[in-house]
Amino acid sequence: MIELLTDLFSNFWISLAGKLALVALMIPLIGMALGFAEIKLSAKMQARVGPYFAGGRWGWAQLIADGIKFFQKEDIIPAAADRPVFKMAPMLVLVSTVALLVVIPFGPGLIFQDLSVGIFYALAISSLSTIGILMAGWSSGNKYSLIGGLRAAGQLIAYELPLVLAVVGSVIMAGTMSMSGIVEAQIEAGFPYVIFQFVGFGIFIVAALAELTRIPFDMPIAESELVMGYLTEYSGFRFLFFFLAEFANMFTLSAIAVTLFLGGYWLPGIPESALELAGPAILLGKVFLLAFVMIWFRWTFPRFREDQLQTLAWKWLIPLALVNIAVTGILKVVL
């Protein structure tokens, strides 16, 4: 199967069509898988049953039923909304998420596009969601949405810096910005970079949670204060786009963390010859492990206040990331 995909990708036009089809298929599958994990794990953590009607005992069809429900709902646009911007915002957020999948290596040679500046591309594209969220809040014609959008912009800008700085240590160690190159450098070194970049890894996970606006960083939504923040006026399939983007972003940011710090599709003790078959499964296992940690955090920590959130970013994470870069650079030169 892996060889068939590699052969198909060798032809440009077949490659382009195949990649577009795979990405289009992956987004809803990722959304359903992580959405199902979220509702089942949340039920376990809260000692309740969770979904068990749709799809039998495990409720495996609950997300499919929810998707059908969203498409059946009326698409409502407020009279005071800026209609073109209001319509464009959820599509921009989803497209930025889809574009991140392009540079994630799922196995040896199994990558949509291996860019020499892959990590730079990934971090640049991830910031597009900030624009989409701000557009959603600004265009809704609703004060709750506007406050939520402005909160989101302030939060995402603050945590974009530690997110970017956290990856520099791994880039210095690997000597390349190619995502595949970073995985190959870890294979050659014989250890995942998290051993020496545990500070960068921790900063990346915290910043990624803030980028996802998930608890304890969910101030832009804050149901108790802002109804649903920038999502307040969205319904039907447009709300579904934001819903899919959140879970797809959880997947892509976890995949970037796995690639940079945890060896990507490689696992110590697995021979390189076996990675073509085992690589995708190894990557997905690591990604879903990090996704579990993100879900676990949601039901463990209370929401930060706005001042606490900004203090964490500017006074702690950014200085720590800069120290990590300096120490890594010195050790790289000395050793």
N, C-alpha and C positions, 0 to 999 in steps of 0.2 A: 504494500500500500504506500509506504514512504517513497519507494523507488518510482512508483507510478506518478505520484505528486511531483517529485523532482523532475521527471521527464517532461511532464506537462508544462511545468514552469519554465523549461528551457526555451519554449517557443514564445515569442513576445506577446502575440495577440491572444493565444490560448492562455498564456500566463496572466495577462491583464484581466481577461474575462473570468478566469478561474479564481484569481485573488479577490476580485470584486464580489463574486458569488460567495466565496468562503467568508469574507468579512460580513456580508449581509446576513449570512446564516448564523455566524458566531454571536452577534450582538443579542438577538432574542434568546439564544440558547444559554449564553452567559447570564443574562438577566433572569431567566427561569431557574437556573441552577443555584445562583447565589440568593435569589429571592426566596426559593424554597428552603435553603439552608437558614436564611434569616428567620423565617417564621417558625420553623421547627425548633431551632436552637433557642430562640426567644421564649417559646412555650416551655421548653425544658428548664431554662434558667428561672422562669417565673412559676414553675410547678403547676402548669395548666396543660390542657390536652393539645391545643393547637388544631390545625385543620385535619379533619379525618373523614369528611363526607365526599368531597370531589376526588375521585381516584382511589377509593377504598380506604383501608385502615391508615395508610401513611399520608393520605391527602396529596398525592403527587400531582394531581391535575388542578390543584387550586390556582396556581399561577396561570394556567391556560384559561381557566374560567374567568379569572380577573382580567386577562387580556381581552377576551371576548366582550366582557362587560364594559371596558374602557372604550372599545370601538363602537359599541351600541349607544353610548351616552351622547347627548347633544353637545356640539361644539359651540360653546358660548363665548362671545367676545364682548366685553363691556362697551357701552356706548361711548364712554370717555377715553377709551384706549386708543393708542396709536396703532392702528390695525396692521400695517406692514411690519413694523418692528415687533409687535406682539406675536405675529405668526412666525417670524424668522427666528426668534430667540430659542425656542426648544430645538429647532433643527440645527442651529449653530452649536449648541451644547452637545447634541448627539454626534454631529459630524466630527467635532474635535476629539471625541472619545474614539470614534471609528478610526481616525487617522493615527492614533497612538498604536493600534495593533500592527501597523505596517512594519515597525522596526523591532518587534519582539521576536527573538529567535526561539522557536519551539523545538528545535533539534538541529543537528549538523546539516547545514544547507536548507533547512526548513524555515525560511523567513520570507516574508512578503517582499521586502526590499532592504538589503544590507547596506546602509548608508555609512560612509566614513565618519560622518558627524551624527551618528544615530542618537546618542544621548542628548546632544544639543537640540536636535529636531524634536525629540520626545518632550523635553522640558519646555520648548517654545510652543508646541502645539497644545500642551496641557493648560497653558495660560489663556487659551481662547475661550474656555468655559467661563472665565471671569467676565468676559465681555458679554456672553450670552445671558448670564444670570443678571448682570446689571441692566441689560436691555429688557429682560422680562420684568424686573421691578419697576423700571422707569416708564415703560409703555403701558402698564396695566391701568393707570388712572386711579390708583388706590393707594392711600397713605400707608397702609400696612405693607403693601408690596414694595413701595418706594423705600421705606425704612429697611425692609429685609434685603432689598437689592444693594443699598448703600452699605449695610452691615457686611454683606457678602463680599463686596468689592474691597472694603477695608481689611477684612479677614484674609481673603485670598492673596491680596498684594503683600500683606505682612508675612504670610507663610510661604509665599513663592520663593523668597530669599533663602530661608533655611533649607527648603527642598532642593534648590539648585546647589547651594554650597555643600550639602551633605554628600552629593555624588562625586565631588571633585577628588576626594581621597581615593576612591576606587579608580577613577580615570588616571590619576597620577601613578598608582601602582601598576595598572595595566599598560599605560603608555599609549592608549588609543581611546577614541570616542565612539568607535564602532561597538554596537551591542554584542554582536557575535565575537568580535575581537576580545572584549572583556571576559566573556565566558571562556574562550580559548586560553586566555592568559591565566585564568584560575585553574583550568585543567593542567596547563603546563607547570604552574607553581605547585600543584598537588594539594591545595587547600582553598576553601572559599574565603573571600576577602573579609567576611564578617569577623573572623578571628582577630584581625588587626584594625578593622574599621567598625567595631561594635558601637562606637560613639556616633559615627556617621549613619549607621543603620538605625539606631534609636531615633536620631533626629529626623531621618527620612520618614519613618513610620508615623511619628507624631505629626509632622508637617503634612503627610498624606491624609491623615484623619481630618485635619483642619481643611485641606483642599476639598475633601468630600463633604464638608459641612455635616459630619455625623457627630453624635454625642461622643465626647463632651464638648464638641465645637459646633453645635447646631444653632447658634444665635441667629443666623439669617432666616431660619424657619420658625423656631421658638413658638410652638403652638399656644403656649400659655400666655404669650404676650402679643404675638403678631398673627394669630390664626394659623397661617402657613407661610408667612413672609412673601417672598417673590412668587410663590406658587398659588397664592390665594385665589386669583381670578382664572386659573387654568383648569380645564375640565377635559374629559374625553381623551382622545388620542394624543393631544398636546401634553397633557399631564403625564400620559404613559411614556412619552419621549424623555421627559425629565427623570421618570422612574427608572427607565432602562439605562439612561446615561449614568445615574448614580451607581448602579451595580456593575455596569461595564467599566466605569472609572475605577471602582474598587478592584476589579480584576486587573486592569492595565497597570495601575500603580503598584499593586502587589507583584505583578509580573516584572516590572522594572526593578523593584527592590530585590526580587529573587535573582534576576540577571546580574545585578551589580554587586550583590553582597553574599548570596547563597549558592553561587555556582551555576545558576540557570538550570539548564536541562542535564547538568552533570551531577553525579553523586560519587563521592570517594568510594573506591572499591568496585565500581562498575567499569569494565573495560570499554575503551573508546569504540571498539567495533560493535558493541551492543547498544550504543547511544542512539543509533538511527531508529531503532524500534522502541527502546525504553525511554528515550529523551523526552518526548511529549508527555508521557505519563508522569515522569519525575517532575517536570516543570509544573504540571497541573496540580500534583500533590502538594508541592511547596506553596503554590499560589493559594490553594484552598486552605492550607494551614494558616497563612497570614490573614486570609479573609475571616477565618474563625476567630483569630485574635481581635480583629476589628469589630466583629459582632459581639464578642465577649466584652470588650471595652464599653460598648453601648449600654449594656445592662449592669455595669459595675461602677462607673463614675458619674457624678452629677455634672450638670452643665456649668461651664465656667462663666464668670461675669465678663463683660467686655474688657474691663481694665486688666483682669487676670490673663485673658487671652493675649492681649497686646504685650503685656509684660513678659509672658512666657516666650513670645517670639523675639522681641527686640532685646531683652536683657539677658536671656539665657540661651536660646537655641542658636541665634546668629553668632554671638561670641564663641560658643562651644564649637560651632562648625568652623569658624576661622582658626581657632586653636588647632583643631583636628587637621585642617589643611596644612598649617605651618609645620606641625609635628611630622605629618606624612611626607611633606616635601624635604624636610631635613633628613629624615631616615632614608629616603630614596637616594639622596645625594651621597650620604655617608656610607650606606651599605651597598 
